[in-house]
Amino acid sequence: MVRTRSFVPDEQRRYPLTWLLVASLFAGATAWAVWNELVTRVPWQKEQRAFFALELALARAAHAEAEAAWRSEAETPAAQAELAGLAALDESRRGGDYLAAERELARLDRACEEIERRKTFAASDRDEAAYLRTEAEHARDAAAAELRRRYPEGGAPDGDAALARVRAAELAVAERLRAEQELETRVAEAEAELRRLDGPAEPSLPELPPGARAVARQAAREAACAGQESTRRCVRWLRKDPLDRERQALEAAVARRRRPLALAEQRLANAEARARPPTTLRSLWASAAGPYQIEQIVTRWMAPERDVDIEQVDRCPTCHLGVGSDRYRAPELPRQFRSHPAADTLLAAHPVERFGCTACHQGQGRATDVRAHSGLGLERRDGRDGRDGRDGSERWRRVGDPYWEDPLLRVGKLEGIIVDAANDRLELALYRSARQKTPEWVETVALPHGDYAGERELTAALKEGLQAIVVAHELARDFRAFARVVDHRVTLGLEPRDPGAPPARTAWPLLRLRFPAPGLGELLGFGTAREVALVLGVARAPEPPSLPVRAEHEAATAEVAANGSYRPPSGAAGLQIPDAVRNRFLQALPEVESGCLRCHAADPDLAPRTSTARHVADKLAYE
């Protein structure tokens, strides 16, 4: 027996497994798209999240500091007097002279409102009476014309109807005029009563300075109010305005004292809103995305060889959120979140929102991941890969996008520092007075010879040597040595052991740094100076630190000193140098100075920029 499939109409057929598979694929694709949009494709969110958390921590610390400062400020006699004055004025508002003046003003205002209402209605009735009088005059004139038409020669009899109508019209006009005059009298009386309740007018004053004018105005008002103290203006001038001015002055004084706390509270509220964004039903998508957004700057540059301007997009502020603020100067903060070095000078003439970032620092401005830092990186090799037999060899290689034409100029920091006999000594000298020629003692900080990986190792060695001198000469009770790089400038010296209670200005020792090895002064950024005075125990290098190089071979255009240190050619004062040498020079400069020469290489007033950094171009390929 052959089984045949029963016929099922198309409208009755169902495909549950197919629809389940399609729905699952659609749900999976939707979930992947949402995850990709909110997590995968936003690598910069972790940077913003870290910055918002850092800003919240800083805001809380600043708020606690401002709150403690306000509590301390509120205990001062001047602040206590201001707060007591405000409290007394508040008490006066509740039951003193101020409340009595306000009640008196309210009573006078109600009386004036009632008089104004009566005046308004009387003026309206007066206008209506004037209209009715005008109508009566027209009716009288019409009756008189009819009488003259009937009796051109005059002599109308007493019983004539026309004559009677004329006399009745004249009586009506007189009645309307009398009513109008009565209403006009009521309006005039109301206006006089308002003037009496309002009091004297504002007295006129000559041209005086602002302070003298205020005193003269008050004196003139008091003189004008003599005998009229119960009027509205006088009550306001003599009883209410002085208290208002006093309160306004006290509130302004207290607000000035409390302004740091108010700013700290506002900063804390903004930081909490960004670090912990609230979820709202009105904007679920915005709540899901949070405050994490791409920040970009679009600039346009004129190019003579192009028909249109070059458009440049910088998204660097997406991660470098603190670059335009002066709140993030502390050296312990992560480098990517710090304020721009020398922002007061550089950003004042070159604001970030106008020039962007890559105009000076280069790099891939459109990227929001590691490719934004496409440039050159120093790679140290241990020689175990068989391609180089020398352990610890170095080379410069491209990182990020190897095909990006404008590599990010290196962050200005010390790498691969070489310390030898040319830069291994630093002296600290103590003087009893500024006029003393011979120091009381001179101590030497000797740095161990060798290669230092970076600035942290070098500053640690300097700090250790300086701290040994501080301990040896019994300065450790009040001071401690430090050495750090802040805003790409080396700063070293002494700092109070307790920052909250620094020693008096006269208690600071008079110290001087000496550089018997000139190479160390150049390395730390003090240039060719052989001696530097410490101001309140601190010496800050005027120039960025520079790397000493003991090159094996150099280009013919380079200047090599007798000790083997390298000084690259300078692009200042419009010197014409080969492009390859110029590029090597720009790559050797620290980040803070490097971008300047992109636009100002031909400026005659540009200060000469030299560097003893490692010759980058010689390290681009393996030796």
C-alpha positions as CSV (number, residue, x, y, z in Angstrom):
1,M,0.0,0.0,0.0
2,V,1.4,3.3,-1.1
3,R,1.1,6.2,1.4
4,T,0.5,9.5,0.0
5,R,1.2,12.8,1.6
6,S,-1.9,14.7,2.6
7,F,-2.3,18.1,0.9
8,V,-1.8,21.1,3.2
9,P,-2.9,24.5,1.9
10,D,-0.2,27.2,2.0
11,E,-2.1,29.3,4.4
12,Q,-2.1,26.4,6.9
13,R,1.6,25.5,6.7
14,R,3.9,26.5,9.6
15,Y,7.7,26.6,9.9
16,P,8.4,26.8,13.6
17,L,12.0,25.6,13.5
18,T,12.8,28.0,10.6
19,W,11.2,31.0,12.4
20,L,13.0,30.0,15.7
21,L,16.4,29.9,13.8
22,V,15.7,33.3,12.1
23,A,14.6,34.9,15.4
24,S,17.6,33.5,17.2
25,L,19.9,34.9,14.5
26,F,18.2,38.2,14.6
27,A,18.4,38.4,18.4
28,G,22.1,37.3,18.3
29,A,22.9,39.9,15.7
30,T,21.1,42.6,17.7
31,A,23.0,41.6,20.9
32,W,26.3,41.6,19.0
33,A,25.6,45.0,17.4
34,V,24.7,46.5,20.8
35,W,27.8,44.9,22.4
36,N,30.0,46.1,19.6
37,E,28.6,49.6,19.7
38,L,28.9,49.9,23.5
39,V,31.9,47.8,24.4
40,T,34.0,46.6,21.4
41,R,34.3,49.7,19.3
42,V,34.9,52.1,22.2
43,P,38.4,51.4,23.4
44,W,38.7,54.9,24.7
45,Q,35.9,54.3,27.2
46,K,38.4,52.8,29.7
47,E,40.5,55.9,29.5
48,Q,37.6,58.1,30.1
49,R,36.3,55.9,32.9
50,A,39.7,56.0,34.5
51,F,39.9,59.8,34.1
52,F,36.4,60.3,35.6
53,A,37.3,58.1,38.5
54,L,40.5,60.2,39.0
55,E,38.6,63.4,38.7
56,L,36.1,62.1,41.3
57,A,38.9,61.3,43.7
58,L,40.6,64.6,43.1
59,A,37.2,66.4,43.5
60,R,36.6,64.7,46.8
61,A,40.0,65.6,48.1
62,A,39.6,69.2,46.9
63,H,36.1,69.3,48.6
64,A,37.5,68.0,51.8
65,E,40.3,70.5,51.7
66,A,38.0,73.3,50.9
67,E,35.6,72.3,53.6
68,A,38.4,72.2,56.2
69,A,39.6,75.6,54.9
70,W,36.1,77.0,55.2
71,R,35.7,75.7,58.8
72,S,39.1,77.2,59.7
73,E,38.1,80.5,57.9
74,A,34.8,80.6,59.7
75,E,36.6,80.7,63.0
76,T,38.4,83.9,62.2
77,P,37.2,87.1,63.9
78,A,36.3,88.8,60.7
79,A,34.2,85.8,59.4
80,Q,32.6,85.5,62.8
81,A,31.6,89.1,62.7
82,E,30.1,88.7,59.2
83,L,28.2,85.6,60.2
84,A,26.9,87.2,63.4
85,G,25.8,90.2,61.3
86,L,23.9,88.0,59.0
87,A,22.3,86.2,61.9
88,A,21.2,89.5,63.5
89,L,19.7,90.6,60.2
90,D,17.8,87.4,59.9
91,E,16.5,87.9,63.4
92,S,15.5,91.4,62.4
93,R,13.6,90.0,59.4
94,R,11.6,87.7,61.8
95,G,10.7,90.3,64.4
96,G,12.9,93.4,64.5
97,D,13.1,96.7,62.7
98,Y,13.2,95.1,59.3
99,L,9.9,93.3,59.8
100,A,8.3,96.5,61.1
101,A,9.5,98.4,58.0
102,E,8.2,95.6,55.7
103,R,4.8,95.7,57.4
104,E,4.7,99.5,57.2
105,L,5.5,99.3,53.5
106,A,2.9,96.6,53.0
107,R,0.3,98.8,54.7
108,L,1.2,101.8,52.6
109,D,1.2,99.7,49.5
110,R,-2.3,98.5,50.2
111,A,-3.4,102.0,50.8
112,C,-1.8,103.2,47.6
113,E,-3.4,100.3,45.7
114,E,-6.9,101.3,47.1
115,I,-6.3,104.9,46.2
116,E,-5.0,103.9,42.7
117,R,-8.1,101.8,42.2
118,R,-10.4,104.7,43.2
119,K,-8.4,107.0,40.9
120,T,-8.7,104.6,38.0
121,F,-12.5,104.2,38.3
122,A,-12.9,108.0,38.8
123,A,-10.8,108.7,35.7
124,S,-12.9,106.2,33.8
125,D,-16.1,107.8,35.0
126,R,-14.6,111.2,34.1
127,D,-13.9,110.2,30.6
128,E,-17.4,108.8,30.3
129,A,-18.8,112.1,31.7
130,A,-16.8,114.1,29.2
131,Y,-18.2,112.0,26.4
132,L,-21.8,112.5,27.6
133,R,-21.1,116.3,28.0
134,T,-19.9,116.4,24.4
135,E,-23.1,114.7,23.2
136,A,-25.1,117.2,25.3
137,E,-23.3,120.0,23.7
138,H,-24.0,118.6,20.2
139,A,-27.7,118.3,21.1
140,R,-27.7,121.9,22.4
141,D,-26.1,123.2,19.3
142,A,-28.6,121.3,17.1
143,A,-31.6,122.8,19.1
144,A,-30.1,126.3,18.8
145,A,-29.7,125.9,15.1
146,E,-33.3,124.8,14.7
147,L,-34.4,127.9,16.8
148,R,-32.4,130.3,14.6
149,R,-33.8,128.7,11.5
150,R,-37.4,129.2,12.7
151,Y,-36.7,132.7,14.0
152,P,-33.9,134.3,11.9
153,E,-34.7,137.7,13.4
154,G,-34.9,136.5,16.9
155,G,-37.8,137.3,19.3
156,A,-39.1,133.7,19.8
157,P,-42.1,133.6,22.2
158,D,-41.7,132.1,25.6
159,G,-44.0,129.2,24.9
160,D,-42.3,128.1,21.7
161,A,-41.3,124.4,21.7
162,A,-37.9,125.1,20.0
163,L,-36.9,127.6,22.6
164,A,-37.9,125.1,25.4
165,R,-35.7,122.5,23.8
166,V,-32.7,124.9,23.7
167,R,-33.1,125.7,27.3
168,A,-33.4,122.0,28.3
169,A,-30.3,121.2,26.3
170,E,-28.3,124.0,28.0
171,L,-29.4,122.6,31.4
172,A,-28.3,119.1,30.4
173,V,-24.8,120.5,29.3
174,A,-24.4,122.2,32.6
175,E,-25.4,119.0,34.5
176,R,-22.9,117.0,32.5
177,L,-20.2,119.6,33.1
178,R,-20.8,119.6,36.8
179,A,-20.5,115.8,37.0
180,E,-17.3,115.9,35.0
181,Q,-15.8,118.5,37.3
182,E,-16.7,116.4,40.4
183,L,-15.0,113.4,38.9
184,E,-11.9,115.5,37.9
185,T,-11.8,116.7,41.5
186,R,-11.8,113.1,42.8
187,V,-9.0,112.2,40.4
188,A,-6.9,115.2,41.5
189,E,-7.5,114.3,45.2
190,A,-6.5,110.7,44.6
191,E,-3.3,111.9,42.8
192,A,-2.5,114.3,45.7
193,E,-3.1,111.5,48.2
194,L,-0.7,109.2,46.2
195,R,1.9,111.9,46.1
196,R,1.6,112.3,49.9
197,L,1.9,108.6,50.6
198,D,4.8,108.2,48.1
199,G,6.8,110.9,49.8
200,P,9.5,113.2,48.4
201,A,11.0,112.6,45.0
202,E,14.6,111.3,44.5
203,P,16.9,114.3,45.2
204,S,19.2,115.4,42.4
205,L,23.0,115.2,43.0
206,P,26.0,116.6,41.3
207,E,28.7,114.5,39.6
208,L,30.6,112.7,42.4
209,P,32.8,109.5,42.7
210,P,30.8,106.3,43.3
211,G,31.6,106.1,47.1
212,A,31.0,109.8,47.8
213,R,27.9,109.7,45.7
214,A,26.3,106.9,47.8
215,V,27.0,108.9,51.0
216,A,25.7,112.1,49.5
217,R,22.6,110.4,48.2
218,Q,21.8,108.9,51.6
219,A,22.3,112.3,53.3
220,A,20.1,114.0,50.7
221,R,17.4,111.4,51.2
222,E,17.5,111.9,55.0
223,A,17.1,115.7,54.5
224,A,14.3,115.3,52.0
225,C,12.4,112.9,54.4
226,A,12.4,115.3,57.3
227,G,8.8,115.4,58.5
228,Q,7.7,112.7,56.0
229,E,9.2,109.6,57.7
230,S,5.9,107.6,57.3
231,T,5.8,107.8,53.5
232,R,6.6,104.9,51.3
233,R,9.9,106.2,49.8
234,C,11.1,107.4,53.2
235,V,10.3,104.1,54.9
236,R,12.2,102.3,52.2
237,W,15.1,104.8,52.1
238,L,15.6,105.2,55.9
239,R,14.5,101.9,57.4
240,K,14.6,99.1,54.8
241,D,17.3,99.9,52.2
242,P,20.2,100.4,54.7
243,L,19.5,96.9,56.1
244,D,19.3,95.4,52.6
245,R,22.6,97.0,51.6
246,E,24.2,95.8,54.8
247,R,22.9,92.3,54.2
248,Q,24.0,92.3,50.6
249,A,27.5,93.4,51.6
250,L,27.7,90.7,54.3
251,E,26.4,88.0,51.9
252,A,28.9,89.1,49.3
253,A,31.7,88.9,51.9
254,V,30.7,85.5,53.1
255,A,30.3,84.3,49.5
256,R,33.8,85.4,48.7
257,R,35.1,83.5,51.7
258,R,33.0,80.5,50.8
259,R,33.7,80.6,47.1
260,P,36.4,77.9,47.1
261,L,34.0,75.6,48.9
262,A,31.1,76.4,46.5
263,L,33.4,75.7,43.5
264,A,34.6,72.5,45.1
265,E,30.9,71.4,45.7
266,Q,30.1,72.1,42.0
267,R,33.2,70.3,40.9
268,L,32.3,67.3,43.1
269,A,28.7,67.2,41.8
270,N,29.9,67.3,38.1
271,A,32.5,64.6,38.9
272,E,29.9,62.3,40.5
273,A,27.5,62.8,37.6
274,R,30.2,61.7,35.1
275,A,31.8,59.0,37.2
276,R,28.5,57.6,38.3
277,P,25.9,58.6,35.7
278,P,22.3,58.2,36.9
279,T,19.9,56.1,35.0
280,T,16.8,57.9,33.9
281,L,13.7,56.7,32.2
282,R,13.5,59.6,29.9
283,S,16.8,58.9,28.2
284,L,17.6,55.2,28.4
285,W,20.0,55.2,25.5
286,A,21.9,58.2,26.9
287,S,22.0,56.5,30.3
288,A,23.3,53.3,28.7
289,A,26.0,55.1,26.8
290,G,26.9,57.2,29.8
291,P,29.1,60.3,29.6
292,Y,31.6,58.6,27.4
293,Q,31.7,60.5,24.1
294,I,34.3,61.1,21.4
295,E,35.8,64.6,21.7
296,Q,37.2,65.9,18.4
297,I,38.7,69.2,17.0
298,V,38.4,70.0,13.3
299,T,40.9,72.5,12.0
300,R,41.6,73.7,8.4
301,W,45.1,74.5,7.1
302,M,45.9,76.5,4.0
303,A,48.1,74.7,1.5
304,P,49.4,76.7,-1.5
305,E,49.7,73.6,-3.7
306,R,46.0,72.5,-3.1
307,D,42.8,74.0,-4.4
308,V,41.1,73.5,-1.0
309,D,42.2,73.7,2.6
310,I,43.5,70.6,4.4
311,E,41.0,69.4,7.0
312,Q,42.5,68.0,10.1
313,V,40.6,66.0,12.7
314,D,42.1,65.5,16.1
315,R,40.4,63.2,18.6
316,C,43.2,63.3,21.1
317,P,41.1,65.1,23.8
318,T,38.9,61.9,23.9
319,C,41.5,60.3,26.1
320,H,43.7,63.3,27.1
321,L,40.9,65.0,29.0
322,G,43.0,67.0,31.4
323,V,45.3,68.7,28.8
324,G,43.4,72.0,28.8
325,S,42.9,72.3,32.5
326,D,45.4,73.5,35.2
327,R,44.0,71.1,37.8
328,Y,46.2,68.1,36.9
329,R,49.8,69.3,37.4
330,A,50.7,66.9,40.1
331,P,53.6,64.7,39.0
332,E,52.0,61.6,40.6
333,L,49.1,61.7,38.2
334,P,49.1,59.5,35.1
335,R,51.0,61.2,32.3
336,Q,48.1,61.0,29.8
337,F,45.8,62.8,32.2
338,R,48.1,65.6,33.2
339,S,47.8,69.3,32.2
340,H,49.7,70.4,29.2
341,P,53.2,71.5,30.2
342,A,53.7,75.3,30.1
343,A,50.0,75.7,29.3
344,D,50.0,79.3,30.4
345,T,52.5,80.2,27.7
346,L,51.8,77.7,25.0
347,L,48.1,77.3,25.1
348,A,47.5,81.0,25.5
349,A,48.8,81.7,22.0
350,H,47.9,78.3,20.6
351,P,44.5,77.1,22.1
352,V,43.8,73.5,21.7
353,E,40.3,74.1,20.3
354,R,41.8,76.1,17.5
355,F,45.1,74.4,16.6
356,G,44.3,70.9,17.8
357,C,47.1,68.5,19.0
358,T,48.6,66.9,15.9
359,A,49.6,70.3,14.5
360,C,52.5,70.3,17.0
361,H,52.8,66.7,18.1
362,Q,51.9,64.9,14.9
363,G,50.4,61.4,15.2
364,Q,47.2,59.9,13.8
365,G,44.6,62.3,15.1
366,R,41.5,60.5,13.8
367,A,42.3,57.3,15.6
368,T,40.9,56.5,19.0
369,D,43.0,53.5,19.8
370,V,46.8,52.7,19.9
371,R,47.1,53.8,16.3
372,A,46.7,57.4,17.5
373,H,50.3,57.1,18.8
374,S,51.7,55.9,15.6
375,G,55.3,56.9,15.6
376,L,58.8,55.9,16.7
377,G,59.5,53.7,19.7
378,L,62.8,52.7,21.4
379,E,63.1,49.0,21.4
380,R,65.7,47.2,23.5
381,R,66.8,43.8,22.4
382,D,68.5,41.2,24.5
383,G,70.3,39.6,21.6
384,R,68.7,36.2,22.1
385,D,66.8,36.1,18.8
386,G,69.9,35.4,16.8
387,R,69.7,38.6,14.7
388,D,72.1,40.7,16.8
389,G,74.9,39.3,18.9
390,R,75.1,42.3,21.3
391,D,73.0,42.1,24.4
392,G,71.2,45.2,25.3
393,S,71.3,46.7,21.8
394,E,68.7,49.3,20.9
395,R,66.9,50.4,17.8
396,W,64.1,52.9,16.9
397,R,61.2,51.3,15.1
398,R,57.7,52.4,14.1
399,V,54.8,51.5,16.4
400,G,51.1,51.6,15.7
401,D,50.4,52.2,12.0
402,P,53.8,51.7,10.2
403,Y,52.5,53.6,7.1
404,W,51.4,56.8,8.8
405,E,53.3,59.7,7.3
406,D,53.4,61.9,10.3
407,P,54.8,59.9,13.2
408,L,53.9,61.0,16.7
409,L,56.8,63.0,18.1
410,R,58.2,61.3,21.2
411,V,57.1,62.2,24.7
412,G,59.8,64.2,26.2
413,K,61.4,62.0,28.8
414,L,64.8,60.5,29.5
415,E,65.5,57.1,28.1
416,G,68.7,55.1,28.0
417,I,70.7,57.6,30.1
418,I,74.5,57.1,30.0
419,V,76.4,58.2,33.1
420,D,80.2,58.3,32.9
421,A,83.0,60.6,34.0
422,A,81.6,63.5,32.0
423,N,78.3,63.7,34.0
424,D,78.6,61.8,37.2
425,R,79.1,64.5,39.9
426,L,76.9,67.1,41.6
427,E,77.9,69.3,44.5
428,L,75.7,70.9,47.2
429,A,77.2,73.9,49.0
430,L,75.7,75.6,52.1
431,Y,76.2,79.3,52.8
432,R,75.3,81.1,56.1
433,S,74.4,84.4,54.3
434,A,73.8,85.6,50.8
435,R,77.0,87.7,50.9
436,Q,79.2,84.9,52.1
437,K,81.8,84.1,49.5
438,T,83.1,80.8,50.9
439,P,80.6,78.0,51.7
440,E,80.4,76.4,55.1
441,W,80.6,73.0,53.6
442,V,80.5,71.4,50.1
443,E,79.3,67.8,49.6
444,T,79.4,65.7,46.4
445,V,76.7,63.5,45.0
446,A,78.4,60.8,42.9
447,L,76.2,58.9,40.5
448,P,77.2,55.3,39.7
449,H,78.5,54.9,36.2
450,G,76.4,52.9,33.8
451,D,73.2,52.9,31.7
452,Y,70.0,54.1,33.4
453,A,66.8,52.9,31.9
454,G,64.9,56.1,32.4
455,E,64.3,59.3,34.4
456,R,62.8,57.5,37.3
457,E,66.1,55.6,38.0
458,L,68.2,58.8,37.5
459,T,66.0,60.9,39.9
460,A,66.0,58.1,42.4
461,A,69.8,58.1,42.4
462,L,69.9,61.9,42.8
463,K,67.4,61.8,45.6
464,E,69.4,59.1,47.4
465,G,72.6,61.2,47.2
466,L,70.9,64.4,48.3
467,Q,69.1,62.7,51.2
468,A,72.4,61.3,52.5
469,I,73.8,64.9,52.6
470,V,70.6,66.1,54.4
471,V,71.0,63.4,57.0
472,A,74.7,63.9,57.5
473,H,74.3,67.6,58.2
474,E,71.3,67.2,60.6
475,L,68.7,68.8,58.2
476,A,66.5,65.8,58.2
477,R,64.4,67.0,61.2
478,D,62.7,69.6,59.1
479,F,63.5,68.7,55.5
480,R,63.9,65.8,53.1
481,A,65.5,65.7,49.6
482,F,63.6,65.2,46.4
483,A,64.3,65.0,42.7
484,R,61.5,64.7,40.1
485,V,60.5,65.7,36.6
486,V,57.5,68.0,36.5
487,D,56.2,69.5,33.3
488,H,59.2,68.1,31.5
489,R,61.6,70.1,33.8
490,V,63.9,68.6,36.3
491,T,63.2,69.9,39.8
492,L,65.4,68.9,42.8
493,G,66.3,70.2,46.2
494,L,64.7,70.2,49.7
495,E,61.1,70.1,50.7
496,P,59.4,70.3,54.2
497,R,59.0,67.0,55.9
498,D,55.6,68.2,57.0
499,P,53.9,70.1,54.1
500,G,51.1,71.3,56.4
501,A,53.6,73.1,58.7
502,P,56.5,74.4,56.6
503,P,59.4,76.1,58.3
504,A,59.7,79.8,58.5
505,R,61.3,81.5,55.5
506,T,64.3,82.4,57.6
507,A,64.8,78.7,58.6
508,W,65.5,77.6,55.1
509,P,69.2,76.9,54.4
510,L,71.0,78.9,51.7
511,L,72.1,76.2,49.3
512,R,73.7,76.2,45.8
513,L,74.1,73.4,43.3
514,R,77.4,73.1,41.5
515,F,78.2,71.1,38.4
516,P,81.9,70.1,38.4
517,A,81.0,67.7,35.6
518,P,79.3,70.0,33.0
519,G,77.6,67.1,31.3
520,L,75.3,66.6,34.3
521,G,74.1,70.2,34.1
522,E,73.3,69.7,30.4
523,L,71.6,66.4,31.1
524,L,69.3,67.8,33.8
525,G,68.4,70.9,31.7
526,F,70.5,73.6,33.5
527,G,72.5,74.2,30.3
528,T,76.0,75.5,30.7
529,A,75.5,77.0,34.2
530,R,78.2,75.9,36.6
531,E,76.3,77.0,39.8
532,V,72.6,77.4,40.6
533,A,71.0,78.9,43.7
534,L,68.2,77.0,45.4
535,V,65.1,79.3,46.1
536,L,63.5,78.1,49.3
537,G,65.4,74.8,48.8
538,V,64.3,74.2,45.2
539,A,66.1,74.4,41.9
540,R,64.1,74.0,38.7
541,A,65.8,73.5,35.4
542,P,65.0,76.2,32.8
543,E,65.3,73.8,29.9
544,P,64.1,70.3,29.3
545,P,66.4,67.4,30.1
546,S,68.5,66.1,27.3
547,L,70.2,62.7,26.7
548,P,74.0,62.5,26.5
549,V,75.1,60.4,23.6
550,R,78.4,58.7,23.1
551,A,77.9,58.1,19.4
552,E,80.0,55.6,17.5
553,H,79.6,57.5,14.2
554,E,77.7,60.7,13.4
555,A,76.7,62.5,10.2
556,A,79.1,65.0,8.7
557,T,76.8,67.9,9.5
558,A,76.6,67.1,13.2
559,E,78.7,68.8,15.7
560,V,80.6,66.4,17.9
561,A,82.4,67.7,21.0
562,A,85.7,66.4,22.2
563,N,84.1,64.2,24.8
564,G,82.0,62.5,22.1
565,S,78.7,64.2,22.9
566,Y,76.5,65.0,20.0
567,R,74.8,68.3,19.1
568,P,72.5,68.1,16.1
569,P,72.1,71.0,13.7
570,S,69.7,73.8,14.7
571,G,66.8,74.8,12.5
572,A,66.5,78.2,14.3
573,A,67.0,81.6,12.6
574,G,65.9,80.1,9.2
575,L,69.0,78.0,8.6
576,Q,68.7,76.0,5.4
577,I,69.6,72.5,6.2
578,P,68.9,69.3,4.3
579,D,65.5,67.8,4.8
580,A,66.8,64.5,6.1
581,V,68.9,66.3,8.7
582,R,66.0,68.6,9.7
583,N,63.8,65.5,10.2
584,R,66.4,63.9,12.4
585,F,66.7,67.1,14.4
586,L,62.9,67.4,15.0
587,Q,62.7,63.7,16.0
588,A,65.5,64.3,18.5
589,L,63.8,67.2,20.2
590,P,61.5,66.6,23.2
591,E,57.8,66.8,22.7
592,V,57.3,70.2,24.3
593,E,59.6,72.0,21.9
594,S,59.4,69.8,18.8
595,G,56.2,71.0,17.3
596,C,57.2,74.6,17.3
597,L,59.6,74.3,14.5
598,R,56.9,72.9,12.2
599,C,55.6,76.4,11.7
600,H,58.3,78.6,13.2
601,A,61.5,77.1,11.7
602,A,62.1,80.3,9.7
603,D,61.3,82.8,12.5
604,P,64.4,84.9,13.2
605,D,63.4,85.5,16.8
606,L,63.0,81.8,17.7
607,A,65.4,80.9,20.4
608,P,68.0,78.4,19.3
609,R,66.8,74.9,20.0
610,T,69.5,72.2,20.3
611,S,69.4,68.7,21.7
612,T,71.9,66.1,22.7
613,A,69.3,63.4,22.2
614,R,70.3,60.1,20.7
615,H,70.5,60.3,16.9
616,V,67.1,58.8,15.9
617,A,67.8,58.4,12.2
618,D,70.9,56.3,12.9
619,K,68.7,53.9,14.9
620,L,65.9,53.4,12.5
621,A,67.6,50.3,11.1
622,Y,69.5,47.5,12.7
623,E,73.2,48.1,12.9
